[in-house]
Structures are given as C-alpha cells and as structure tokens.
Amino acid sequence: MTSSQAAPGFAYRRDQFQQIVEDTLALARQLGASDAGAEVSEGVGLSVSVRKGALENVERNRDKSLGVSVYIGQRRGNASTSDFSVDALRRTVQAAYDIARFTAEDPAAGLPDAEDLATAEEAARDLDLFHPWDIDAAAASELARRCEAAALSVDKRISNSEGAGVSAQQAHFWAGNTRGFRGGYASSRHYLSVSAIAGKGKGMQRDGWYTSMRDAAELAAPEVVGRYAAERTLARLKSRGVATAQVPVLFESTVAAGLLGAYVQATSGGSLYRKTSFLVDSLGQPVLARHIDIDEQPHLAKGKGSAPFDDEGVRTRARRVVEGGVVQGYFLSSYSARKLGMKTTGHAGGSQNLAMTSRRTKRGDTLEAMLKKLGRGLFVTELMGQGINMVTGDYSRGAAGFWVEGGQIVHPVHEVTIAGNLRQMFKDIAAIGADVYTQGSKSVGSVLVSRMKLAGPQD
C-alpha cells in the first residue's frame, strides 16, 4: 500500500494516518506534555456463517480508532476516539493530558528509551503480512456451504452441524511518538471453519476443524476441512470414562500450544513484577526438561505473530527463549522491564512466532510414533475450562481424547480430568513430535508428559 493510495477495502491512506499522528503529537506538545505517543488504525472485514446449507449470518465490520498516551513527567494519561476530525483530536489529546495531570507519578511510566526503538529502516521491514481477500458475501457463503456439505456427506452418523463460517479480515495502522519512532503496516487474517455433530441423545459428539492464513490462497480446501472435521467427530463416538490413575499424557499438537502459552504467561513481565507467577526469578534456571528449546522468530514472512516492532515501537529480535531447558529471557515491555530493573525485550503486545522443540525429536516422530512412545495412557485432543493457577502452577483441566494401550488407540474418552503442576509437567516432558502444528503464533508438535493424574467416572 503506497502512502498516497488506499489499499482495497480501506477508507484511509497511509499519508492520512501519518498526518493524524503528527497532528496529535503536536497538540500534546502544545499542551505541555513532556512526551506522547499516538496510534491510528482501521479494520475492515466480512464474516459469513451457514448452517444446514442455509445462510445464517452476514456481518461486515469497519472500525477505526485513534489512541493517544500523554506523559507529564512520570504521570500518564490515555484517551481514544473514533472521530478523526480536528476538533475530536484536540478533545482527545486534552482528555489524555487532563488524566495525566491528576494521575499519581509512577517511576516506571514513560515511553521506551530511544535506543530501544526501531529505526526507520527496521520499522519498514516487509514481512509479507498483507493479503487482502477480494470476496463477497455470496462467494463466502458458497465456500462455507461446500465445507459443511463435505462434513455432512462423510457418514450417515453425522447427524447435524453447528455450522460453517468464513471470515476475511484486514487492518492497517500508523504509530509514532515524541522520541522519534514512526512506523506502521497493513495485515490480513482469513479463516474457514466447520463444526459437525454425530450420534444421537447421550451418545452425541461434536468436533470441528478450521484453516487460518494471512493469504486466502493458502487456506485448505473447504472439502478437506469439512471431511477432517467429520472424521474427528466420528472418532469420538462411543466415548467412555476411565479409572483414576497416574499415567503418561500425550497432548495432540493442536492443544499442546496451550502448554507453551502457559509458559509465556508465567515468564511475562506483568506476572513477574506482580509476583503472581510460579516462575518468578527463573532467569538462568532450568524449568523445562533438558532437551527442550524454545525459539522466537518475529520476522517470519506471513507469520501470524510476525512484527518488525512491538506495540510500543521497540524493535523485535530473533532469540532463543529457552535453551536446554534453561530460561534465557523473559517477555517484557518497557514498563514491566523498569518494574523489574531490566531492559525491554520488545514484547509489549505479546510473544512473536514461538516454536518449542526437543533435541530428541527425529523426522520419523509422527503421531503414530508418539502414540507408541505413550504406550499406555491418555491421548488428549480437547481441553475444557481454564483450570490453571499461575501463582502455584497447579493445573487441572477437563479433557477428551483417546485411551491408548500398547501404543494403539483403544477407545475414545470423555468426562475426565487431567491434573498436575506445571512446574513438574514442564520437567516431565519426555518427547515432542515432528507433527508440528501452528496455533496462532505458537508452533509445537504433540507433547508427551511422562506422568499426570487422570480422574473420571468409571464405566
């Protein structure tokens, strides 16, 4: 998207956004702010859903926003508006300034240090994140119908559907602050999903599948998504409970990203400086099994977590987060870093393209091979509820999946609970499969935890 021409679907051009940011910062300076930051954005999208072949819902969204942060020394005020008129900008900056005037000083408050901000060249790094999808409601509903029809045609036991949906979303923004940072870019995110229902009465089961990409040309075919959703649903028929026991648990790659997410939360600045994490003071300490590495790659082309800079304008860097099970770095914004007496890691807004791997993983470690490593235990394909105490690390989740004997799936399982403590679970990771799946910005294969408590009704 060029500065003087709006990309398809957008109402605003980049140069218009740039001017809004400059005007906003100038207004803050005129009021006497010592520092200020502003970000202006626009989002556009189409979402369509069908059920039983009939169009159920069509939504079009168009959102715009200007957010401004004003600093008076170490006092901070925030305000936002969706009105980009000159008068609205003035009122919004004034509101942020007034809030700052009456806010208590915070020694950690302030813009990032200038040396941490992305340079103009770094901020302009093209990560190939913008692929607008030129699709209308009729075409989107047809894709959704094809996806649902494929699911319903797999087997007569597929008795119903929770529907299929298509979404095409795109956004762009521009940000700047009084310490010299300027940057922004456009991005897109599209998906296709379906959920199928099999069986009847108490034996009814549900499962689904989806595909999500920045580039719609890379989405899986609707028929493929539909068939796989149906196969997952059928596999859950005749589920039953299991006896309470201590057993190994294999997390399917689709749910294993949750373990990586828990690690990120436990080593993020807010949890650390508030001391609400079981991994406080873990820097340089072994917290995962010794064969585990976690790498972060914020500059992957088309990556769902890719960004040339974080939400504060701080440059992002590739790094090894965990090496041989030992914590090499936290996830810190400027504020949380100051609270901890450390330097920002460029993570205002979260982590960027994390991959958790095992040095033991071989190319042949498919799901079938991982089931053999599991031997006798539970293969988890769905988790329910929150059930994680981040202060203590206690972990208890409702689960569904399959009981495995001799490395072979014996029967589907439902209404069970798996429990443990994340501190021990991380160290008990025995293997990670080569069946890598990317869930959002996190990539990991199936994860085998050597021992967890399994509880549930016994048939």
C-alpha positions as CSV (number, residue, x, y, z in Angstrom):
1,M,0.0,0.0,0.0
2,T,1.5,3.3,-1.1
3,S,1.3,6.5,1.0
4,S,-0.9,8.3,-1.4
5,Q,-3.3,5.4,-2.3
6,A,-5.6,3.5,0.0
7,A,-5.4,-0.3,-0.3
8,P,-8.5,-2.1,-1.5
9,G,-11.2,-2.0,1.2
10,F,-9.7,0.7,3.3
11,A,-11.1,4.2,3.5
12,Y,-7.9,5.9,4.7
13,R,-4.5,6.2,3.1
14,R,-1.2,5.8,4.9
15,D,-0.3,9.5,4.4
16,Q,-3.6,10.5,6.1
17,F,-2.8,8.3,9.1
18,Q,0.7,9.8,9.2
19,Q,-0.7,13.3,9.3
20,I,-3.2,12.4,12.1
21,V,-0.3,11.1,14.2
22,E,1.8,14.2,13.6
23,D,-1.1,16.5,14.4
24,T,-1.8,14.5,17.6
25,L,1.7,14.7,18.8
26,A,1.9,18.4,18.0
27,L,-1.2,19.0,20.1
28,A,0.2,17.1,23.0
29,R,3.4,19.2,22.9
30,Q,1.4,22.4,22.7
31,L,-0.4,21.5,25.9
32,G,2.9,21.0,27.7
33,A,3.3,17.2,27.6
34,S,6.8,16.0,28.2
35,D,6.3,13.0,25.9
36,A,3.4,11.5,23.9
37,G,2.6,8.6,21.7
38,A,-0.2,8.0,19.2
39,E,-1.6,5.2,17.1
40,V,-4.3,5.4,14.4
41,S,-5.8,2.3,12.9
42,E,-8.6,1.0,10.6
43,G,-10.0,-2.5,10.4
44,V,-12.3,-4.0,7.7
45,G,-13.9,-7.4,7.4
46,L,-16.6,-9.8,6.3
47,S,-17.8,-12.8,8.2
48,V,-20.4,-15.2,6.9
49,S,-21.9,-18.3,8.5
50,V,-24.2,-21.1,7.2
51,R,-26.0,-24.0,8.9
52,K,-27.6,-26.9,7.3
53,G,-27.0,-25.3,3.9
54,A,-28.8,-22.1,4.8
55,L,-27.3,-18.7,5.1
56,E,-27.4,-17.8,8.8
57,N,-25.4,-14.6,9.3
58,V,-23.6,-12.0,7.3
59,E,-21.5,-9.4,9.2
60,R,-19.5,-6.5,7.8
61,N,-17.2,-4.7,10.2
62,R,-15.4,-1.4,9.7
63,D,-13.7,0.1,12.7
64,K,-11.3,3.0,13.2
65,S,-9.6,4.3,16.2
66,L,-7.0,6.8,17.5
67,G,-5.3,6.2,20.8
68,V,-3.1,8.7,22.5
69,S,-0.9,8.5,25.6
70,V,0.3,11.7,27.1
71,Y,3.1,12.0,29.7
72,I,3.7,14.8,32.2
73,G,6.9,13.6,33.7
74,Q,6.1,10.2,35.0
75,R,2.4,10.7,35.1
76,R,0.4,9.2,32.2
77,G,-3.0,9.7,30.7
78,N,-4.7,7.7,27.9
79,A,-7.7,8.6,25.7
80,S,-9.1,7.4,22.4
81,T,-11.6,8.3,19.8
82,S,-13.1,7.0,16.6
83,D,-13.7,10.6,15.3
84,F,-10.7,11.9,13.2
85,S,-11.9,15.5,12.9
86,V,-9.6,18.3,14.1
87,D,-11.9,19.1,17.0
88,A,-12.1,15.5,18.1
89,L,-8.3,15.1,18.0
90,R,-8.0,18.2,20.2
91,R,-10.5,17.0,22.7
92,T,-8.9,13.5,22.9
93,V,-5.5,14.9,23.5
94,Q,-6.9,17.3,26.1
95,A,-8.6,14.4,27.8
96,A,-5.4,12.4,28.0
97,Y,-3.5,15.4,29.3
98,D,-6.1,16.1,32.0
99,I,-6.0,12.5,33.1
100,A,-2.2,12.6,33.3
101,R,-2.4,15.8,35.4
102,F,-4.4,14.1,38.1
103,T,-2.7,10.7,38.0
104,A,-0.1,9.7,40.6
105,E,3.5,9.6,39.5
106,D,4.8,6.1,38.5
107,P,8.6,5.7,38.4
108,A,8.2,3.0,35.7
109,A,6.0,5.1,33.4
110,G,7.3,6.6,30.2
111,L,8.0,5.9,26.6
112,P,10.6,3.3,25.6
113,D,14.2,4.6,25.7
114,A,15.2,6.0,22.3
115,E,17.9,3.4,21.7
116,D,15.3,0.6,22.0
117,L,13.0,2.0,19.4
118,A,13.0,0.6,15.8
119,T,14.8,2.7,13.3
120,A,13.0,3.9,10.2
121,E,14.7,1.1,8.2
122,E,13.8,-1.6,10.9
123,A,10.2,-0.3,11.1
124,A,9.8,-0.6,7.3
125,R,10.8,-4.2,7.2
126,D,8.4,-6.0,4.8
127,L,7.2,-9.3,6.4
128,D,4.6,-10.0,3.7
129,L,1.6,-9.8,6.2
130,F,-1.0,-8.1,3.9
131,H,-3.0,-10.2,1.5
132,P,-6.5,-8.8,1.1
133,W,-9.2,-11.3,0.1
134,D,-11.5,-9.9,-2.6
135,I,-14.5,-12.0,-1.7
136,D,-18.2,-11.0,-1.4
137,A,-20.9,-12.5,0.8
138,A,-22.2,-14.8,-1.9
139,A,-18.8,-16.3,-2.6
140,A,-18.0,-16.6,1.1
141,S,-21.3,-18.4,1.8
142,E,-20.7,-20.8,-1.0
143,L,-17.3,-21.7,0.4
144,A,-19.0,-22.3,3.8
145,R,-21.7,-24.4,2.2
146,R,-19.1,-26.6,0.4
147,C,-17.3,-27.1,3.7
148,E,-20.4,-28.0,5.7
149,A,-21.7,-30.3,2.9
150,A,-18.4,-32.1,2.8
151,A,-18.7,-32.8,6.5
152,L,-22.3,-34.0,6.3
153,S,-21.5,-36.3,3.4
154,V,-18.8,-38.3,5.1
155,D,-21.0,-40.7,7.1
156,K,-24.7,-41.1,7.8
157,R,-23.8,-40.9,11.5
158,I,-23.0,-37.2,11.0
159,S,-26.5,-36.1,12.1
160,N,-26.2,-32.4,12.4
161,S,-24.0,-29.4,12.1
162,E,-23.2,-26.4,14.3
163,G,-22.5,-24.6,11.0
164,A,-19.6,-23.4,8.9
165,G,-18.1,-19.9,8.7
166,V,-15.8,-17.8,6.5
167,S,-14.1,-14.7,7.7
168,A,-11.9,-12.2,5.7
169,Q,-10.2,-9.5,7.8
170,Q,-7.7,-6.8,7.1
171,A,-6.3,-3.9,9.0
172,H,-3.7,-1.2,8.9
173,F,-2.2,1.3,11.4
174,W,0.4,4.0,11.8
175,A,2.1,4.9,15.1
176,G,4.6,7.5,16.4
177,N,5.9,9.1,19.5
178,T,7.9,12.1,20.6
179,R,11.1,10.2,20.8
180,G,11.4,9.7,17.1
181,F,9.6,6.4,16.4
182,R,7.4,6.2,13.3
183,G,6.0,3.1,11.8
184,G,3.0,1.1,10.7
185,Y,1.9,-1.6,8.3
186,A,-1.1,-3.5,6.9
187,S,-2.0,-7.1,7.7
188,S,-4.7,-9.6,7.0
189,R,-6.1,-12.8,8.6
190,H,-8.6,-15.1,7.0
191,Y,-10.2,-18.4,8.1
192,L,-12.7,-21.1,7.2
193,S,-14.2,-23.4,9.8
194,V,-16.9,-26.0,10.4
195,S,-18.2,-28.0,13.4
196,A,-20.0,-31.3,12.9
197,I,-22.2,-33.4,15.2
198,A,-22.5,-37.2,15.2
199,G,-24.8,-39.6,17.0
200,K,-28.0,-39.1,19.0
201,G,-29.1,-38.4,22.5
202,K,-26.5,-39.0,25.3
203,G,-24.1,-40.5,22.7
204,M,-23.9,-37.3,20.7
205,Q,-20.4,-36.0,20.0
206,R,-19.1,-32.8,18.4
207,D,-15.8,-31.8,16.9
208,G,-14.6,-29.4,14.2
209,W,-11.7,-28.1,12.2
210,Y,-10.5,-24.9,10.7
211,T,-7.9,-23.3,8.5
212,S,-6.5,-19.9,9.1
213,M,-3.9,-18.0,7.0
214,R,-2.8,-14.4,6.1
215,D,-3.2,-15.3,2.5
216,A,-6.5,-16.8,1.4
217,A,-4.8,-18.7,-1.4
218,E,-3.1,-20.8,1.3
219,L,-6.2,-21.8,3.1
220,A,-7.0,-25.5,3.0
221,A,-9.8,-26.5,0.5
222,P,-13.3,-26.4,2.1
223,E,-13.9,-30.1,1.3
224,V,-10.7,-31.0,3.1
225,V,-11.6,-29.0,6.2
226,G,-15.1,-30.5,6.2
227,R,-14.0,-34.1,5.8
228,Y,-11.4,-33.8,8.5
229,A,-13.9,-32.2,10.9
230,A,-16.3,-35.1,10.3
231,E,-13.6,-37.7,10.8
232,R,-12.6,-36.1,14.1
233,T,-16.3,-36.1,15.2
234,L,-16.9,-39.8,14.3
235,A,-13.8,-40.9,16.1
236,R,-15.3,-39.6,19.4
237,L,-18.4,-41.8,19.2
238,K,-18.9,-44.3,22.0
239,S,-16.7,-42.4,24.3
240,R,-16.5,-43.5,27.9
241,G,-14.7,-42.7,31.1
242,V,-11.6,-44.3,32.6
243,A,-10.4,-45.2,36.1
244,T,-8.5,-42.7,38.2
245,A,-4.7,-43.4,37.7
246,Q,-1.3,-41.9,37.3
247,V,-0.5,-42.2,33.6
248,P,1.5,-40.6,30.8
249,V,-0.4,-38.0,28.8
250,L,0.1,-37.1,25.2
251,F,-1.2,-33.7,24.1
252,E,-2.2,-33.5,20.5
253,S,-0.3,-30.8,18.7
254,T,-3.5,-28.8,18.3
255,V,-3.8,-28.4,22.1
256,A,-0.1,-28.6,23.1
257,A,0.3,-24.9,22.2
258,G,-1.6,-24.2,25.4
259,L,1.4,-25.5,27.4
260,L,3.6,-23.1,25.5
261,G,1.1,-20.3,26.2
262,A,1.2,-21.1,29.9
263,Y,5.0,-20.8,29.9
264,V,4.8,-17.4,28.2
265,Q,2.3,-16.1,30.7
266,A,4.4,-17.3,33.6
267,T,7.5,-15.6,32.2
268,S,5.8,-12.3,31.1
269,G,6.5,-9.0,32.8
270,G,3.2,-8.4,34.4
271,S,3.1,-11.8,36.2
272,L,6.7,-11.4,37.2
273,Y,6.7,-8.0,38.8
274,R,3.4,-8.6,40.5
275,K,4.9,-12.0,41.7
276,T,1.8,-13.8,40.5
277,S,3.8,-16.5,38.7
278,F,5.2,-19.8,39.7
279,L,8.3,-18.9,37.6
280,V,9.3,-15.7,39.4
281,D,13.2,-15.4,39.4
282,S,13.5,-18.2,36.9
283,L,16.0,-16.4,34.6
284,G,19.0,-18.7,34.1
285,Q,17.3,-21.5,35.9
286,P,16.3,-24.9,34.4
287,V,12.5,-25.0,34.3
288,L,11.8,-27.4,31.4
289,A,13.3,-30.8,30.5
290,R,16.9,-30.5,29.4
291,H,16.2,-31.5,25.8
292,I,13.7,-28.6,25.3
293,D,14.4,-25.4,23.4
294,I,12.1,-22.5,22.7
295,D,12.9,-20.1,19.8
296,E,11.3,-16.9,18.8
297,Q,11.3,-15.7,15.2
298,P,9.4,-12.3,14.9
299,H,10.4,-11.7,11.2
300,L,9.0,-14.8,9.5
301,A,7.3,-14.0,6.2
302,K,3.5,-14.3,6.6
303,G,3.9,-15.4,10.2
304,K,0.8,-15.0,12.4
305,G,2.9,-13.5,15.1
306,S,5.4,-11.6,12.9
307,A,6.1,-7.9,13.6
308,P,9.0,-5.6,12.9
309,F,8.4,-3.8,16.2
310,D,6.2,-4.3,19.2
311,D,3.2,-2.2,20.4
312,E,5.5,0.5,21.8
313,G,7.7,0.7,18.7
314,V,10.5,-1.3,20.2
315,R,12.5,-3.3,17.7
316,T,11.8,-7.1,17.7
317,R,14.7,-9.6,17.5
318,A,15.0,-13.3,16.9
319,R,16.2,-15.1,20.1
320,R,16.4,-18.3,21.9
321,V,14.0,-18.0,24.9
322,V,14.8,-21.4,26.4
323,E,18.0,-23.4,25.8
324,G,18.4,-26.9,27.1
325,G,15.5,-26.3,29.5
326,V,17.1,-23.2,30.9
327,V,15.4,-19.8,30.8
328,Q,17.4,-17.3,28.7
329,G,15.0,-14.4,28.7
330,Y,11.6,-13.1,29.8
331,F,8.8,-11.4,27.8
332,L,9.0,-7.7,28.8
333,S,7.5,-4.4,27.8
334,S,9.2,-1.1,28.7
335,Y,7.0,-0.7,31.8
336,S,7.4,-4.2,33.1
337,A,11.1,-4.2,32.4
338,R,11.5,-1.0,34.5
339,K,9.5,-2.5,37.3
340,L,11.9,-5.4,37.3
341,G,15.1,-3.3,36.9
342,M,15.7,-4.9,33.5
343,K,15.6,-3.9,29.8
344,T,12.6,-4.3,27.5
345,T,12.6,-7.4,25.3
346,G,10.2,-5.9,22.7
347,H,7.1,-7.7,23.9
348,A,4.5,-5.0,24.5
349,G,1.6,-6.9,22.9
350,G,2.9,-10.4,23.5
351,S,5.2,-13.1,22.0
352,Q,6.1,-13.4,18.4
353,N,6.2,-16.8,16.5
354,L,7.4,-19.2,19.2
355,A,8.4,-22.7,18.5
356,M,9.0,-25.3,21.2
357,T,11.2,-28.2,20.1
358,S,13.1,-31.2,21.5
359,R,16.6,-32.1,20.7
360,R,15.5,-35.7,20.8
361,T,12.9,-35.3,18.0
362,K,13.5,-37.3,14.8
363,R,11.9,-36.9,11.4
364,G,10.0,-40.1,11.9
365,D,8.4,-39.0,15.1
366,T,4.9,-38.9,13.6
367,L,1.7,-39.0,15.7
368,E,1.8,-42.8,15.3
369,A,5.3,-42.9,16.6
370,M,4.3,-40.6,19.5
371,L,1.4,-43.0,20.4
372,K,3.9,-45.8,20.6
373,K,6.1,-43.7,23.0
374,L,3.0,-43.0,25.1
375,G,2.4,-46.8,25.4
376,R,-0.4,-46.9,27.9
377,G,-2.1,-43.6,28.8
378,L,-4.3,-40.8,27.6
379,F,-4.1,-39.1,24.2
380,V,-5.7,-35.6,24.7
381,T,-7.4,-33.9,21.7
382,E,-9.5,-31.4,23.5
383,L,-9.2,-29.4,26.8
384,M,-12.1,-27.7,28.6
385,G,-12.1,-24.9,31.2
386,Q,-9.3,-22.7,32.5
387,G,-8.1,-24.6,35.5
388,I,-4.6,-23.2,35.7
389,N,-3.4,-21.4,38.9
390,M,-0.5,-19.3,37.6
391,V,0.7,-18.4,41.1
392,T,1.2,-22.0,42.1
393,G,1.4,-23.7,38.8
394,D,-1.4,-26.1,39.7
395,Y,-3.0,-27.5,36.5
396,S,-6.5,-29.1,36.3
397,R,-8.4,-29.3,33.0
398,G,-11.4,-31.2,31.7
399,A,-10.2,-33.3,28.8
400,A,-11.4,-35.5,26.0
401,G,-9.4,-37.8,23.7
402,F,-8.5,-41.5,23.5
403,W,-7.3,-44.2,25.8
404,V,-4.2,-45.9,24.4
405,E,-2.8,-49.4,25.2
406,G,0.3,-50.8,23.7
407,G,0.8,-47.7,21.6
408,Q,-2.6,-48.2,19.9
409,I,-5.8,-46.2,20.4
410,V,-8.4,-48.5,22.1
411,H,-11.4,-46.2,22.6
412,P,-12.4,-42.6,22.8
413,V,-12.6,-40.9,26.3
414,H,-14.7,-38.1,27.7
415,E,-15.7,-36.6,31.0
416,V,-12.2,-36.9,32.5
417,T,-9.9,-34.5,34.3
418,I,-6.1,-34.3,34.0
419,A,-4.2,-32.7,36.8
420,G,-0.7,-31.9,37.8
421,N,1.6,-28.9,38.4
422,L,3.1,-27.0,35.5
423,R,6.5,-26.7,37.3
424,Q,6.8,-30.5,37.3
425,M,4.9,-31.0,34.0
426,F,7.5,-28.9,32.2
427,K,10.3,-31.0,33.5
428,D,8.4,-34.2,32.8
429,I,8.1,-33.5,29.0
430,A,9.5,-36.8,27.7
431,A,9.2,-36.1,23.9
432,I,7.9,-33.7,21.3
433,G,6.7,-35.0,18.0
434,A,7.6,-33.9,14.5
435,D,3.9,-33.4,13.8
436,V,4.2,-29.6,14.2
437,Y,1.0,-27.5,14.2
438,T,0.9,-23.7,14.4
439,Q,-1.8,-22.4,16.7
440,G,-1.9,-18.6,16.3
441,S,1.7,-17.5,16.9
442,K,2.8,-20.7,18.6
443,S,4.2,-23.9,16.9
444,V,4.8,-27.2,18.6
445,G,4.4,-30.9,17.8
446,S,2.5,-33.3,20.1
447,V,3.9,-33.2,23.6
448,L,4.3,-36.3,25.8
449,V,4.3,-35.6,29.6
450,S,5.5,-38.7,31.4
451,R,3.1,-38.6,34.3
452,M,-0.2,-36.8,35.3
453,K,-3.1,-37.6,37.4
454,L,-6.2,-38.8,35.4
455,A,-9.6,-38.8,37.1
456,G,-13.1,-39.5,35.8
457,P,-16.2,-41.7,36.0
458,Q,-15.5,-45.4,35.5
459,D,-18.0,-47.2,33.2
